[in-house]
Amino acid sequence: MSTSPERSVAPEPTQAPRTRSRGDAGAARQSSLREHNLALASETIFASSPVSRARLAAATGMTRSTVSRLVDELIRAGIVAEHDPRGAGGPGRPAVPLTPAGGTIVGLGLQVNVDYMAGRVMDLTGAIVAEEHVAGDFESSDPAAVLSAAGDLTRDLVGRATASGARVARACLGLPGLVDTGNRRLLLAPNLGWHELTPADLMGPRLLPPGVELLVDNDANLAAYGVAHEAPGRVADSSTFLYVAGDIGVGAGIVVDGRVVRGQHGWAGEIGHVSIEPTGPQCHCGARGCLERYAGKHAVLEAAALPTSATPADLAAAAASGYGAPRVAVERAAWALGIALAGTVNVIDVGEIVLGAAFIPLVDLLRPGIEEQLRVRTLAGPWSSTTLRVAPADAAPAATGGAMRALEWVAREPAAWIDAVARTSA
C-alpha cells in the first residue's frame, strides 16, 4: 500500500507576501500554494494515518510551522482529527496522532440494480453512518417511479446523516449501463429498460442539501473503486485489477493504481456484451450471444432449472450436490466467462481478476473453467499467470464505492471543500 501520495511539495515563500489587490497574479499564486499544500497534507494523512505532525512534515518536506498551520485548518474544517497521545511508546514527548475525522463529513452512495436499490452513508474514516437495502423487481421498469423511490430513499438517508451533525459532501448514484458522467445522464441500461434520462430530474426536488452535487456513474466502476480502497483516500495493497460483477447483467471495471480506467467516453468495462457465440441467445441489448446470456444471474438460474428468485448461494448448493442441470449451467457460465476474460486480459494486460457480487458464492465452482480458458487463450500465459480472487462480500458494492467517490474530493481538494462550506454557510 502506498504510504504517501504522489504530489510534489510547493515551496514555502521566504517572506510574507505584500498586500495585493483582487485579481493580482501574486495573490492567485499564494491561493494556489495554500490549495496545493493543504491537499498534500490531507492526502498524506489519509494515506498514512495515524501520523504525527512531525512525521507529516518529514513526509511532505514542509516546515513544521507550515504543517501545524495546515493541520489546524484541516481540524477546524472537520476533515482531520487529532487524538489523545496517551499510550504512545518511546522516550520524549509522545506523538499526537492525526487521522481522518469521524462523523463530521459523509458521502452518500446510491445503487439501483435490477432486483434492488440501496443507499450507504459513510464518513471519512470509512465507518457506515446509515444504510438501507430495498428488494424490488426493476427489470423493464418505469424509470420515473423507480427513481422517485430512490429519491425518497436519498432524502431519508440524508436526514439521518445530518441529524447526527454530519455534513454531506456529495452523493453518487450507480446504475447498470452506459453513463455520461460529465452530464450526469444515463444513456442506456438494457436490463432496466431505460435510456437517455437524467436521474436527478426524476428523483424529485429537495433531494440534497444546498450546494451538494449528485454524481452518476456505472455501477461496476463504482464497485471496482470501492474494492480498490480500504477506506476513503486509502488505496488497498492490490490496486491494479479487473473487477467483474455478476448480477442480472455482467459488468466490469478496470482499475490501475487505485483509479478506474474509463476509456474515451467513460464506457470501458462493458464485458457483459462481449460476444461469446455470434448466433447465441438474444440479449436485452439487441445483440446475440452476449456474455451475460451465459453468465448473468437470471440466465444461469434458467439454465439450472431454478426459479429466478433463487439466490447465488442456492445455485452453488444445487451445483455442488451432483452433476445435474445446476452444475452444467455453472460450468457453462465458467466457460463463457473464461473466454471473455481471456480476451480482455489479452487486450488490457492485467494480472489480477476480482470476481464480485453474485459470483462470490460460486467462485470455487467457476474457478476451474475460468482458469482453463485463461490458460489456453491468454497469449502471454507461458510468461505470466492471471490471479483470480474474490471481492469482499457486500450486498451493495456500488453504494460502497459511490460513498467513497463522494468523499474523494474532500481528501484530495480540502481547500475546495472548505471554500464550498463557507459559501453555503454565508
TAQUI-V581151 format. One record per helix or strand of 3 or more residues. SS is the DSSP state (hx for helix, st for strand). FROM is the first residue (numbers start at 0). LEN is the number of residues. Records with the same first field share a line. If there is no record, write none. Layout:
SS: FROM-LEN  FROM-LEN
This chain:
hx: 24-24  52-8  63-13  142-21  198-5  218-9  270-3  291-4  296-7  311-9  324-24  359-18  378-4  396-16  413-12
st: 79-3  97-3  104-8  115-8  127-8  166-9  177-3  184-5  193-4  212-6  228-3  240-6  249-7  258-3  351-6  386-4
